[in-house]
Amino acid sequence: MEKTWDNSLSTLINSHPQAFLDLLLPGARCLQQHRTKLSGTQRQPDAVLEVERYDEIFIFNPEFQSSQDRKMAERLLLYHMLIWDQFQRKDEYKEKDLAIRTCVLAPFERAKIPPSPLLWTQPGEPPGQKVERVRFSYEVIELWKIRCEILLDLGHLALYPLLPLTEGGATREIIVTMFDHLHGEQNRDFAAIGFAFATIRLQMLKRDSDLEWLQERFCYMNDIIRESPFYQWILEEGEAKGVTQGVAQSVAQMRQTIVDFVRECFPELAQLAEEVVATMDNLPQLGRLSIKLGGAQSTEQARKILSEFAQ
């Protein structure tokens, strides 16, 4: 599942690199977006950007890490050298000798990124006389410590799916704001990623009432997610059930609510109600059934409503 979150962030930055530069490296300007597949290796950095900042041109390599990796610093160093080597092999870059700047963006506290710098010492020295051999520095940016207002002020649609992960962003107000900005067919994938990030963040915070609200208010996102690349990544990891768990829970709760209501008000129809809701997995449709049953004035009216939804 962690790969899915990292893929989502990689999709966002590669769709609008300047947006992420404004967030991660204010004042930098994206000159060129380079392919991330490194020749001669299966390694693939999340993003490789040629940027200009303070009149200096260099390569910026932001990486995303959503889970703990004790060797994250070493992996960053490996990417650093592989990227450097790749550019050294390009004729148009041999004379430029561009420096490389590395950072890692952690969306969740559980990532526990090792602090910079990475230090290696010279082996074979007397105890207490270790000699520094390698010092590799990188930046660590923890998304949950960035105020949601910063992303809103930047005004980039590609950053809005990250709002639930920011400080003060896991609220109903901010989540509604996010979806208001991401409406429309052209923002389908952004909205799907934002919905997934909101779901996982509320789950982590154990905010069950807000999670239920999210699934009910934006239940239409379930279909959008299924049509997005995001859902395909989940299927590839065999965890589609885990991502849609919140929606499934809301459907189950609504089914039980309807059956309990019918059992209380029209007990002779309880079996029929169980049979009808068992065939329904669409949350808005269950909501309409609940509303109609709430207005039923007699057992016959309730029976007719259940029969209509059974068709």
Beta strands, then each sheet from edge to edge (+ up, - down):
strand 1: 29-34
strand 2: 48-53
strand 3: 56-64
strand 4: 100-106
strand 5: 118-121
strand 6: 132-136
strand 7: 139-142
sheet 1: 1+ 2- 3+ 4+ 7+
sheet 2: 5+ 6-
end
